[in-house]
Amino acid sequence: MSEDIERTVSSAVPPGSVPAHRTARQRRPTGAPPPLPHPFTISTTAWLVLTVVIVACAFLISAHTPWLGLGDRANTWCLRLLAEVRTPWLTDLARGIKAAGGGWGVTVVGLSVVALTVLFRRWRHLLVFLGALFFLEIVGMWIYSGLSRPRPYGITIIGSWGGYSAPSPPVAVLTIFLMGVVYCLVVPGRPRLAAKVAVAALVATFCLARVYLAVDHPDDVLFGVALGVAIPVTAFRYFTPDAIFPVVYRRGRTAHVDVSGKRGDAIQLAVRDQLGLTVLEVKPVGLESSAGSTPLRLRVEGGSDEYVFAKLYTKGHVRADRWYKLSRTIMYGSLEDEQPFQTVRRLAEYEDYALRLLRDAGVRTATPYGIVEITPEREYLVVTEFFAGAVEIGEAGVGDDVIDQGLRLIRRLWDAGIAHRDIKPGNLMVRDGELLLIDAGFAQVRPSPWRQAVDLGNMMLVLAVRSDPDRVYQQALRHFTPAELSEAFAATRGVASPTQLRAFMKRDPRDLLGTFRALAPPRPPIGLQRWSPRRIGLVLAIPAAIVAAVWVGGNALFPAENIGSYPPLCDTGHATILAAQAVPSAALVPCVPELPSGWRVGGADVASGHSVFWLDSDQAGPRAVTVTLSAACDVSGNQPEPSDQPGTQRFDSPPTVGARFTGLRIYTFPGGCASYRFGFAPGASPLLIPALDGLVAFVPRVRLVNYVRAREGLALCGRGASCPG
């Protein structure tokens, strides 16, 4: 047994000096959980399942008359219970709550979420929020149009409404806005829990007010809440998990994740089992110069000054790398292949490989100790030697020896066919006069000549920041030709240098780049822009997609009380029933029969108090005829004419001939009237007026009342069917 353990420990020791005592590695048994299991959020899954079940049930019930009648009768029973407690003051309160939650007040909430998210520069949260609005707009409209559910039967509606009732658009929009507040602006933990409770109370109050007024069925508001919660919660928890993209009100990079709590315990367990090192302390280090990982210093067993270095990579870093490289392709093109990493495991494997490759090429870099799996396919740790006592070159003295080491380092990279691609002060350490290179995650094998030249230029600029550019240039002539130095400074400009290096140069009063270019042989600048079919396609497609998403998602920022409906046809469909509910006193409902050639329905707007639809013509133009159903019309100044519609009286106004041929025709009948307002496009012939007689017909309300009673067992409230409430 002791021989086996000794053999295991011995084989685990990497080449070079070992900084700490190792114990035997332990293999995780099959079926055992990883150090940090991927969290399974029950609430997210529950909301998704609830939404899917509601959608499936809604379409299934609407397709079967007996089930539809049973569901509507259950809703009406609930609404009648609430109607029994209606009082004037309670009705006024409910109307006020409905107006505040479904009008411009909710728009203010949505715009505030966007503005504050931009103010705190939470761009990822903003994109997720707008994406959730876009998805709600698309999916919600599909469900809304597919169900086309009329307003409640069997109960008097005492509030204003517009369009169909399921799912309730105002409820869905208010809910998603408030969820945006929770996930974009509120810190996780107890504050977020309190915010969720407050949101639940606000949404419940708003839903209760709408149901009290009978503008929605109870399951309409439940449907709206389910969509308004499931979509943003799933999006935020998937694309902005709190462990990787927390909402915090402190300065810092979003790449740095919290390593305390469960993650810190998991790191200690994983490093002990997989590398045989007992970790005593996990502490972030060097966060200022790191943007693509979370750098850590691990104190390990073996003495008070025994440390190893580790870089924690998460799925968020892979996504950030993907977007970073995509944005660079759009902004600058590509001077070499920059393919994003597809998995966290591949990113960790590549850095470990690059460290070993640099070490084999003779570059003094951190000795790699191995890769540690924290969460499979989501979080990995690359563990290396820790340069104790080393400081960044930006804080160290740079003499001739350090300058020579830096230039020889680039020469070795050139000879080995490698480019580091991120030469900056934060990646160059100095310890006891020795120059050390770290962070090989961007290293590239067989890079383009341009990239190699940029490495040289950036190294000379880093050295010049802490010394003298003339001295650096003279030292460089010992390792590179004047032509190579000229090429380096023709390539090194603008975004070719890392952000940290550009910041150092900006603070330096000297023109370092200009001095080097004056010392080197003249050469025209090497262009950074490279155009390709892929870049052109991305330049066109990505902004167009963003604009479309913002446009569609932005529509949800405006009041959603009425988002449209189908025009009423001359049948007993939902659109015709909805038009009858809009003006419950009307004995007739105008509808669209089969239209003659050249005419088509342009659109409709049905809301409490009116039903409007309009017709387009290939000769008379768009909105050539607009038909409006209302409870009363002003017929003064109109000439009575023999009516072509049974049960109506007709009044015509004299047509107006000008740039547009316009006129008005009104049909009155018990409890309502229908106005036909026509406005032909310029140049359209007045001879089209006789065609108006066959464009619109009427459905008797009694036919709709009998249909609803026979199919649903309920009353279509209004003329011919009295209702409680």
Number of C-alpha atoms within 10 A of each C-alpha: 6 7 8 10 13 13 12 16 17 13 10 18 15 13 9 9 9 14 16 18 15 19 18 20 18 13 8 13 8 6 6 7 12 16 21 20 13 14 7 8 10 9 12 19 14 12 20 19 14 16 22 15 11 18 17 11 13 21 14 13 16 17 12 10 13 13 15 18 20 14 17 20 18 14 20 20 14 15 26 19 12 16 20 11 11 15 10 8 9 14 17 13 13 23 20 14 19 25 19 14 27 23 17 15 14 23 21 15 18 23 15 14 23 23 13 15 21 14 10 14 11 19 14 18 24 19 17 19 29 24 21 24 28 21 18 24 20 14 14 21 16 12 15 21 16 13 19 21 22 21 24 26 24 26 24 21 25 16 20 17 20 23 29 28 26 26 29 28 32 27 29 26 30 30 27 27 27 25 25 29 23 23 25 26 19 20 17 16 9 10 12 16 14 13 19 18 12 14 19 16 12 17 20 16 16 26 27 19 24 28 26 28 26 28 26 28 28 23 20 25 26 20 22 25 27 24 30 29 22 24 23 27 23 18 18 21 15 12 17 19 14 18 16 17 21 20 21 16 10 7 6 11 16 20 21 24 21 16 18 12 8 11 18 16 16 20 26 20 19 27 24 20 19 18 21 21 24 21 20 13 16 20 14 17 16 12 16 10 15 18 15 20 22 24 26 23 20 25 22 24 18 16 11 9 11 16 24 24 25 28 23 24 25 29 20 24 25 22 16 18 18 16 13 13 17 18 15 14 22 19 14 15 20 17 17 13 9 14 10 16 17 13 16 22 22 14 23 26 16 19 20 21 17 22 24 18 17 23 15 11 16 12 20 17 21 22 24 24 21 19 21 22 22 25 22 15 14 19 21 26 28 23 26 23 19 20 18 12 9 17 19 18 23 20 12 14 13 19 15 13 12 18 24 17 17 23 21 17 21 25 18 16 20 19 10 16 16 23 27 24 21 23 28 25 24 23 17 22 22 21 15 8 15 13 24 23 21 19 20 24 20 15 20 20 13 13 18 15 16 18 22 24 22 25 25 29 27 26 23 27 29 26 27 22 20 19 16 15 22 14 14 23 22 11 17 22 13 11 15 16 12 16 12 18 24 22 26 28 28 22 26 24 18 10 11 18 22 15 14 16 20 19 11 16 18 12 9 12 7 14 11 20 19 10 13 22 17 12 15 19 14 14 14 10 14 14 12 17 12 13 14 12 8 11 19 13 11 17 16 11 12 14 11 12 11 14 13 13 20 17 13 19 21 18 14 25 21 18 20 23 23 17 16 18 23 21 24 27 21 19 16 16 16 20 24 26 23 29 30 33 27 26 26 26 19 26 23 28 29 26 22 23 15 13 13 10 8 10 18 18 17 16 16 21 20 30 22 21 18 19 27 21 23 22 24 19 18 13 16 25 17 18 21 22 27 19 24 22 29 24 18 16 15 9 17 8 10 15 13 15 13 10 15 13 13 9 14 19 17 21 20 19 17 12 14 12 10 9 11 17 20 19 18 19 22 26 24 24 17 15 15 19 25 27 25 19 18 23 21 24 19 13 13 17 13 14 7 11 13 9 9 12 11 13 17 19 18 20 20 15 24 15 12 21 21 17 18 18 16 12 12 21 17 22 21 30 21 22 18 16 15 13 16 11 18
